[in-house]
Amino acid sequence: MVSKVIQKILLAASFDHHRNNRTTTLKTINQELIMKKVTGAGAIACMLFASGAQAAITNIDGQAGGGLVPWALLSSGPTVAITHLGTQNLGINSVAVNTSFANRVEVSYARNMLSVSGTNATALGGLVGASNTNNVDNLGMKVKLNDMSDSMPQFALGLVYKRASGSLPDLLNSAFGINKTATDVYGAATKIVNVGGKTVLLNGVVRASKANQMGLLGFGGGTTLGAKTGYSVKPELSVEVFAAENVIVGAEYRAQPSNGVAGTDGVLRQNAAYDLHVVYVANKNFTLTAAYTNLGQVAPGATNSNKQNGMLLQAQVNF
């Protein structure tokens, strides 16, 4: 049984050869895998080797990684994810697909669909109601720079072209000159380590972005006097712990630029987003994720300064 698991992991990671004299304990298998260079699929296999899973979560922007923060690891193959996030005034639904080529480049696409309810009609120009649906299309590419080793994280560079559409972006554009398109650029570093016998994934990202609420409220501060129109560089962090053979627990933090000035701050002011999540790995092709997610204040002048927090649910299928 153990030898079959080893064979699956070696195949998924595309190892050139395997070492002799492996022990039959899962702990030793895990330690040896961590010491090897791994590809995106292989790194995920290291973390999820007991169940044979290939990936855990898809980023809300479409890339392989956590729900809020991408990883330097590449998608291990065609993946489809459906995500729902509900907060006090917002409903965000996302459909994402991603895959990788030649163990070097990942491509991704996600459509985020926003519905707004219970907001201040004046602050959003009367734009209220559950029927108000707006979209952000995210087209991403990620390039792996190196393979992970025992002493070196895996590094990757990525970009996400974002386009907001719908009545809300149109209103923000006409009223404040807020752009409806922009491109995020980021660098990511990911390392898998063993802590107390547990496999732990550590991940950090530096992102240059103009996005207001990840693009749901457009990009940049618009044409209001003193508005910020350039990029802001912000950090993102995530940690994943393989708590059991088919359970991962983790946390993420994503800093976001606040582009508001007097006159637009009630719409554009934003805080960092974070989540605490649990992933259930049903098998190598299917995972379920539940997360408490806090987006901070979103358009505080329209939502009575309510903190926007709630449950994120995701189902992911790997082919």
C-alpha positions in Angstrom: 0.0 0.0 0.0 2.8 2.4 0.9 4.8 1.6 -2.2 1.7 2.5 -4.4 1.4 5.8 -2.6 5.1 6.5 -3.3 4.7 5.7 -7.0 1.8 8.1 -7.3 3.7 10.9 -5.7 6.8 10.3 -7.8 4.7 10.4 -10.9 2.8 13.5 -9.9 6.0 15.4 -9.1 7.8 14.2 -12.3 10.8 13.1 -10.4 13.7 11.8 -12.5 14.6 9.0 -10.1 13.9 7.9 -6.6 16.2 7.3 -3.7 17.0 3.8 -2.4 16.3 2.5 1.1 13.1 4.4 1.7 11.4 3.5 5.0 7.8 2.5 5.2 6.7 5.2 7.6 4.7 8.1 6.3 6.7 10.5 8.4 10.0 9.4 6.6 8.3 9.6 3.2 7.2 13.1 3.9 10.6 14.2 5.1 12.4 12.8 2.0 9.9 14.4 -0.3 10.4 17.8 1.3 14.2 17.5 0.7 13.6 17.0 -3.0 13.1 19.6 -5.7 9.5 19.6 -6.7 7.3 21.1 -9.4 4.0 22.8 -8.8 2.2 19.5 -9.0 4.9 17.8 -6.9 4.8 20.4 -4.2 1.0 19.9 -3.9 1.6 16.2 -3.9 4.1 16.6 -1.0 1.5 18.5 1.0 -1.4 16.1 0.1 0.5 12.9 -0.5 -1.6 10.8 1.9 -4.8 11.4 -0.1 -3.2 11.7 -3.5 -4.7 15.1 -4.1 -3.1 17.5 -6.6 -4.3 20.9 -5.4 -6.3 22.4 -2.5 -7.7 25.8 -3.2 -8.1 28.2 -6.1 -7.6 31.9 -5.6 -10.6 34.1 -6.1 -8.7 35.7 -9.0 -8.2 32.3 -10.5 -4.6 31.3 -9.7 -3.5 28.2 -7.9 -3.0 29.0 -4.2 -5.2 30.0 -1.4 -8.6 31.7 -1.6 -7.2 35.2 -1.2 -3.5 34.8 -1.9 -1.8 33.0 -4.9 1.2 30.7 -4.4 4.4 30.4 -6.4 3.4 26.8 -7.2 1.7 26.2 -10.5 -1.6 24.5 -11.2 -1.1 20.8 -11.5 -3.5 20.4 -14.4 -7.0 21.5 -15.6 -8.9 22.7 -12.5 -12.3 24.2 -12.1 -13.5 25.9 -8.9 -16.8 27.4 -7.9 -16.7 29.9 -4.9 -19.3 31.8 -2.9 -18.7 34.5 -0.4 -21.6 36.1 1.5 -21.2 39.1 3.8 -23.6 41.6 5.4 -24.1 43.6 2.2 -22.3 41.7 -0.5 -22.7 38.4 -2.3 -19.6 37.3 -4.4 -19.8 34.3 -6.7 -16.8 33.2 -8.7 -16.1 30.6 -11.4 -12.5 29.9 -12.1 -10.4 27.6 -14.3 -6.6 27.2 -14.5 -3.9 24.9 -15.9 -0.2 24.9 -16.6 2.1 24.1 -19.5 5.6 22.7 -19.7 6.0 22.8 -15.9 6.8 26.6 -16.3 3.7 28.7 -17.1 0.2 28.7 -15.6 -2.7 30.4 -17.2 -6.0 31.2 -15.4 -9.4 32.8 -15.8 -12.0 33.8 -13.2 -15.2 35.7 -13.3 -16.3 37.3 -10.0 -19.9 38.3 -9.8 -21.0 40.8 -7.2 -24.5 41.5 -5.9 -25.1 44.4 -3.6 -28.0 44.7 -1.1 -29.1 46.8 1.9 -26.9 49.8 1.0 -27.3 53.5 1.3 -29.1 54.6 -1.8 -27.6 58.1 -1.8 -24.0 56.9 -1.4 -24.2 54.6 -4.4 -26.4 56.9 -6.5 -29.5 54.7 -5.9 -27.7 51.6 -7.1 -29.2 49.1 -4.6 -31.0 45.8 -4.6 -30.1 42.1 -5.0 -30.7 42.3 -8.7 -27.7 44.7 -9.0 -25.0 42.3 -10.4 -21.6 43.4 -11.5 -18.6 41.4 -12.8 -14.8 41.3 -12.7 -13.1 39.2 -15.4 -9.6 38.1 -14.3 -7.1 36.8 -16.9 -3.9 35.6 -15.3 -0.5 34.2 -16.1 2.2 32.9 -13.7 5.7 32.0 -14.6 7.8 29.7 -12.4 11.4 30.9 -12.0 12.9 27.9 -10.2 12.2 24.5 -8.6 11.9 24.3 -4.8 14.8 22.6 -3.0 15.7 21.8 0.6 17.2 25.3 1.0 15.4 27.4 -1.6 11.7 28.4 -1.9 10.0 28.3 -5.2 9.7 31.7 -6.8 7.2 32.9 -9.5 6.2 36.1 -11.2 2.6 36.7 -12.2 0.1 39.2 -13.6 -3.7 39.4 -13.6 -5.5 41.6 -16.1 -8.8 42.7 -14.6 -11.8 44.2 -16.2 -14.9 45.4 -14.3 -18.3 45.6 -16.0 -21.8 46.3 -15.0 -23.9 49.2 -13.6 -21.7 49.8 -10.6 -18.3 50.2 -12.4 -20.1 52.3 -15.0 -21.5 54.6 -12.2 -18.1 54.9 -10.5 -16.4 55.7 -13.9 -18.9 58.4 -14.9 -19.2 60.0 -11.4 -15.5 59.8 -10.3 -13.5 58.8 -13.3 -12.5 55.5 -11.7 -11.0 53.1 -14.3 -12.7 49.9 -15.2 -9.5 48.0 -16.2 -6.0 47.5 -14.7 -3.4 44.8 -14.3 -2.0 43.4 -11.0 1.7 42.4 -11.0 3.1 40.2 -8.3 6.0 38.1 -7.1 5.5 35.0 -4.9 7.7 32.7 -2.9 6.5 29.3 -1.5 8.4 26.9 0.8 7.2 23.5 2.2 8.8 22.6 5.5 8.3 20.0 8.2 7.3 21.4 11.6 6.9 19.0 14.5 6.2 16.2 12.0 3.5 18.2 10.2 3.9 19.4 6.6 3.6 23.2 6.5 3.4 25.4 3.4 4.7 29.0 3.9 3.9 31.6 1.3 4.6 35.3 0.7 3.5 37.7 -2.1 4.4 41.2 -3.0 1.7 42.7 -5.2 1.5 46.0 -7.2 -2.1 46.9 -7.7 -4.6 49.7 -8.3 -7.6 47.5 -7.5 -10.5 48.7 -5.3 -11.8 45.6 -3.5 -9.9 43.3 -6.0 -11.5 45.3 -8.9 -15.2 45.0 -7.8 -15.2 48.8 -7.3 -12.9 49.6 -10.2 -9.3 50.7 -10.2 -7.5 53.7 -8.8 -8.8 56.8 -7.2 -10.3 58.4 -10.4 -10.1 62.0 -11.4 -11.0 63.7 -8.1 -8.4 66.2 -7.0 -5.6 64.5 -5.1 -6.7 61.0 -6.0 -4.1 58.3 -6.2 -3.8 57.0 -9.8 -0.6 54.9 -9.6 0.2 51.5 -8.3 0.4 50.6 -4.6 2.8 47.8 -3.5 1.3 45.6 -0.7 2.3 42.3 1.0 0.3 39.1 1.2 0.9 36.1 3.5 -0.4 32.6 3.9 0.3 29.5 5.9 -1.2 26.0 5.4 -0.8 23.1 7.8 -1.6 19.5 6.9 -3.5 18.7 10.1 -4.5 15.2 9.0 -4.3 13.0 5.9 -7.2 14.7 4.3 -7.6 18.0 6.3 -5.7 21.2 5.8 -6.1 24.3 8.0 -4.7 27.7 7.1 -4.8 31.4 7.3 -4.3 34.2 4.8 -3.7 38.0 4.9 -4.0 40.3 1.8 -3.2 44.0 2.2 -5.1 46.3 -0.2 -4.5 49.9 -1.3 -6.9 52.6 -0.1 -7.3 55.0 -3.0 -10.0 57.2 -1.5 -9.7 61.0 -0.9 -12.2 63.5 0.3 -15.3 63.0 -1.8 -14.5 59.4 -2.7 -13.3 57.9 0.6 -16.8 56.7 1.5 -16.7 54.4 -1.5 -13.0 53.6 -2.0 -11.7 53.3 1.5 -10.6 49.7 2.2 -8.8 47.5 4.7 -6.7 44.4 4.5 -8.6 41.1 3.9 -8.0 37.9 5.8 -9.4 34.5 6.3 -9.2 31.3 8.4 -10.0 28.2 6.4 -10.4 24.4 6.5 -10.0 22.3 3.4 -11.4 18.8 3.2 -9.6 16.6 0.6 -12.1 14.1 -0.5 -9.8 12.5 -3.0 -7.1 13.5 -5.5 -9.7 15.2 -7.8 -12.1 16.9 -5.4 -11.7 19.3 -2.5 -14.1 21.4 -0.4 -13.1 24.6 1.5 -14.9 26.5 4.2 -13.5 29.8 5.4 -14.3 32.7 7.7 -13.4 35.7 5.6 -13.2 39.3 6.6 -12.9 41.9 3.8 -12.9 44.9 6.3 -14.9 47.9 5.3 -16.2 47.9 1.7 -17.6 51.2 0.5 -18.2 52.3 4.1 -20.3 55.3 3.1 -22.7 53.0 1.4 -22.7 50.1 3.9 -23.0 52.2 7.1 -19.3 51.4 7.8 -20.2 47.7 8.4 -17.4 45.2 8.4 -18.0 42.8 5.6 -17.3 39.3 6.9 -18.9 36.0 6.3 -18.4 32.4 5.1 -16.5 31.5 1.9 -17.4 28.1 0.4 -15.5 26.5 -2.5 -15.8 23.3 -4.4 -12.8 22.4 -6.6 -12.4 19.6 -9.2 -9.0 18.6 -10.6 -8.8 16.7 -13.9 
